[in-house]
Amino acid sequence: MAAPRFLVLVGLMGSGKSAVARRLASSLDAALLDTDTMVEETSGRTVREMFADNGEEIFRAAEENALRSALGGDGRAVIAAAGGVVTRAQNRDLINRARHEGRAWVVWLRTDPETLVKRVSRGGHRPLLDDDPRATLQRLHEERSPLYAEVADTVIDTTGISVEEVARAVAGAYSALDAGGSGTNG
């Protein structure tokens, strides 16, 4: 069985999706598609600006368009899906359809909320974390974990391991698909 052409990374902000996707795209000789970047390039505004100017709902609609575009592309690609992409049922349907058609393999980069707080404190581009990052990340973790589980083929816990180690684990599981393995991990 050949590995699906789309390797999709899902998880909360700070789980390492963008950093891991960059390494994977390079090592797998695949295109890199980051839905947040796609939204920013299409709109000409940052995620923060979109939230401030138009609200979360408009951003989520743009995010859905980016996901649809990424999953509709040609060739092999690593897709770093925005952290909230799973909050819309239609996005979960898009991902699950691609999975069931054999076009996508989805990895949930699961990270404990305390680690996420440490990681996201370095950047100011996360509008959902403006008030209380710790409480917000805990709430998002509780709300979104079942949604990530719904779309994931496998789970990699990124707590306490480096981006390079996560990328190696994902690449190994993905490569096992080409060899006929299940590519699952927990």
N, C-alpha and C positions, 0 to 999 in steps of 0.2 A: 504494500500500500504506500503510495506516495504521500508525503506530508502536504497538507493543504497549503495553498499559495499565500494565504493571509495568516500571519501569526499576530493575534490581537492580545494586547496587555490591558487588563482592567484592574482597578483598585482605587483606594482613596488617594487624595492629594498627598504627596510626600512618600508614597509607597515605592517610588523609583521608576515609574513607567517610562518617562521621557529618557532618563539616563540609561536605563536598561535597553530601551528600544534603539537608541543610538548605537550601542555596542553590538546588539544583535543584528541590526541592519548591515553594519560593516562586516561582521564575521560571516553572515549568511549571504552576502552579496545581494541584498534585497533593498528595495526602496524604503525610505523612512517616511511614515505618515503620522503626524501628531495632530489630533483633531483640534486641540486648542490653537495650534499654530495655523491650521487650515482656516479656522474661524477668523483669526486675526488678519490673515492675509486677504481673505475674501471681503471682510468688512472694513479693513483699513483702520481698525481700532483694536486696542488691547481688550482682553477679557474684562479687566477692571473697568475700563471706559464703557463697555457694553452694559455691564451690570448697573453702573451709575446712571447712564443716559437712558437706557431702555428697560432695565429690570431683568430679573433672572429668566422669565418666560421667553423673552425675545432671544436671549443667549441660548437657551435650551433648544429653540427652534433652529438656530444657526448650527448648533452642535449636531443636531439630527441630520441636517443637510451634509455636514462634513463627514459624518459616519457613513451615510448612504453613499457619498462619493468615494470614500476610501474603500468600502466593501464592493464597490462596483468597478473598481479599476482593473487594469490588465497587469500581468506580471506578478512577481513575488514581492510582498511588502510586509514590513513589521508595522503594526498600527498601535500607537499609544493612544488609547481612548481616554477622553477626559473623565475625571473622577465621577462626575454626576451623570454620565451618559446612561447608566442603567436605571435612572429614576423615571425615565419615560418608557412605558410599555412598548411603544412602537420601536424604540431602539433595541430593547431586549429581543423583540420579534425579528428585527433585521439581523442581529448577531446570531440568534438561534437558527434562523433560516440558513444563513451562510454556513453555520456549523453542520447542520443536517444535510446540506447539499455537498459537504466535503470541501468547501472553499476556505473555511476558517477553522483555526484551532485557537482556543481562548485560554489564557493563563491569568488567574487572579493572583496578583501580588498582594498577599495579605500581610498586614503590619499592625502591631498593637498600637493603640492610640497614644501611649506615652512616647514611643519612638517617633510617631508621626509629628507630635508637638515639637520635638527637638529638631526634626528635619525641616519643617515648614517655617520655623522661626527665622530662617535665613533669608526669606524672600518676602516682598511686599505686594505680590501680584495676586493674592488669593482673597477676593472680596468676601467670601463666606466666613473668613476667620477674623474679621475686623474687631468684633466685640470680645469674645472669650474663646480663644483657640482651643484650649483644653476641653472645655465643655462641648464646644461645637464638634470637635473631632470625635469625642466619645459618642455623642448623639448620632453623628453620621455613620460611625462604625456600626452602631446597633441597628440603624435604619437600613443601611445599604448592604450589610453582609449577606442577608438572604438573597438580595438581588444579584450580587456578584456570583454567589453560589449557583444561581439559576442559569447563568450563561457560561460558567467556567467548565472547561474540560479537565483542568488540573489546577492545583493550588500550590504556590510556592510561598512559604513564610519568609519574608525579608527581614524580620526582626533580628538584629544582631549580626547580619552578614553584609558584606560589601556589595556594591553594584556589580563588580566583576564576578563575584561568587554567584549572585543571582543570575546574571547573564549566562554564566556557564551552566547552571542548573537548567535554565529554560532551554538553552541551545541543545543540551544533551537530551532532554525529554523530547524536543521537537525533532531532532535527528533520529531518535529511536522510532518515530513514526515512519520514516523512510525505510527503516529496517524491519518494519512490521510489528513494532512494539506498540503498547497502548499509550505511552507518553503520559501516564498518570503519575502523580506524586502527591504527597499530602503533607 
